[in-house]
Amino acid sequence: ADEDLMQRPPRDAARGIFTPAVVALMLAAGVWSSLANLALFTWARSSGRSDGEAMMMTFLSLVLIQFFNAYHFRSDRHSVLRRPFANKWLNLAILWEIMLLLAIVYLPVLQKAFGTSALGVREWVSIIITAFSISPVLEGVKWLVRRGTFGSFDTRHVS
């Protein structure tokens, strides 16, 4: 929970959870994720990789973007840099899922089952940069939210 949660009055249940701030974050994340992954796929294909390799890189990037989203969406107003690893269960879940992804990419029996192949450092760097690129986008949206660009958080508690 946000550190200032108990200083705020309760949220109006009639308003629902899809506040303008949450909708703005969801739209920004979806649009950026689409554009970033399309760019990665296009780059992978234009650099001589097969459709399968390009799709695998795009899939891995999409999954990693969701990991970054999980940390960013913990709060619709506060930066991810405020106590980024405070949720130990989220951290453990992400670590577990990263291990599963690596198993799918590098274990021969899983490579055969999922149609994957081992990736080199250059591919991983491209994937991680693409996935991480969601962070400044979402932090920018949160900054706009804090400035009131999408309206106040709630008429009863503007931070």
Residue pairs with C-beta under 8 A, 6 or more apart in sequence:
2 75
2 77
2 78
3 82
3 83
4 159
8 157
8 159
9 156
9 157
11 154
12 154
12 156
15 154
19 76
19 153
19 154
20 150
20 151
21 76
21 77
21 142
21 145
21 150
21 153
22 76
23 150
24 141
24 144
24 145
24 150
25 72
25 73
25 76
25 138
25 141
25 142
25 145
28 137
28 138
28 140
28 141
29 65
29 69
29 72
29 73
29 134
29 137
29 138
32 133
32 134
32 137
33 62
33 65
33 134
36 61
36 65
36 130
36 131
36 133
36 134
37 58
37 61
37 62
37 65
37 130
39 130
40 54
40 57
40 58
40 61
40 126
40 127
40 130
41 54
41 55
41 57
41 58
43 126
44 53
44 54
44 57
44 58
44 123
44 126
45 51
45 54
49 57
52 115
52 117
53 117
53 123
56 105
56 115
56 116
56 117
56 119
57 119
57 123
57 126
57 127
60 101
60 105
60 119
60 127
61 127
61 130
61 131
63 97
63 101
64 127
64 128
64 131
64 132
65 130
65 131
65 134
67 94
67 97
67 98
67 131
68 131
68 132
68 134
68 135
68 138
69 134
69 138
70 90
70 94
71 80
71 84
71 90
72 80
72 134
72 135
72 138
72 139
72 142
74 80
74 87
74 90
75 82
75 142
76 142
76 145
76 153
77 142
77 145
77 146
77 153
77 159
78 142
79 139
79 142
80 135
80 138
80 139
85 91
103 110
104 110
104 111
104 114
104 116
105 111
105 116
105 117
105 118
105 119
106 118
110 116
111 117
111 118
119 127
144 150
145 153
146 159
148 158
152 158
153 159
